[in-house]
Amino acid sequence: MEAPEDLRYSTDHEWVRTEAGNRVRIGITEYAQDALGEIVYVDLPAVGATVEVGASFGEVESTKSVSDLFAPVTGTVVEINQDLVETPERVNEDPYGDGWICIVELNSGSNLEHLMDASAYLAHTE
């Protein structure tokens, strides 16, 4: 299983990549998409929506089940991956690249210290 070193990870199997300014890109991990199976629908959050650490902000539906997406950070959604509406399978094909879910502008005072690094996340999934 892959867990890129430049990302931070939540216990709910979301990843976070630091972007320009105070923004982060969010997706689900390779482990999560593998456990879900073939993804057929992604319920994306609305641009402008506020997300809170640990709260549901969308869903991923697969041929096996429907799973909530849990926000790994607190902030405001500033961009969504609109491509997932027509091609949700991108989450399976490239979970750390084209399969990203959204970009969030962190609230002031928010940080990523509560998230795991790659080695801690890999240990968490064993």
Beta strands, then each sheet from edge to edge (+ up, - down):
strand 1: 8-9
strand 2: 14-18
strand 3: 23-28
strand 4: 39-43
strand 5: 50-51
strand 6: 56-62
strand 7: 66-70
strand 8: 75-80
strand 9: 102-106
sheet 1: 1+ 2- 3+ 9- 8+ 5-
sheet 2: 4+ 6- 7+
end
